[in-house]
């Protein structure tokens, strides 16, 4: 199922536009966004770049880019996935975010929120390092995700 388009008035910040990349076009921007996402991927150790690209192409995950027209460059990229919990609550989960001057992407969160509403999601979640708590207004830390290697 192809996701709903993002409303045309959506902007990330300043002169940057935040857009959802259609699954058929992921390969067109992959060379530009992969280096941005790699740092986040390396931090999680739960996703590898090859599998990430496959998930984006299949539509299981969504690729977002923030393009600054004044500089003629992609300044940030993000990856989301839709999750339906057993309770029926639907979430758009932001899994990865990478780029340059990430505060310029903060308006992109609002774009993702608009898209999530159009998709019928009940909430937007952000999975990332604790530093995001300081910059994402309106998001409350409700639990801490912990991990332990047992192998």
VENJODA-V43033 format. One record per helix or strand of 3 or more residues. SS is the DSSP state (~ for helix, > for strand). FROM is the first residue (numbers start at 0). TO is the last residue. If there is no record, write none. Layout:
ss/from/to
SS/FROM/TO
SS/FROM/TO
//
This chain:
ss/from/to
>/15/20
~/22/43
~/48/57
>/60/67
>/72/83
>/89/98
~/101/117
>/122/125
~/131/134
//
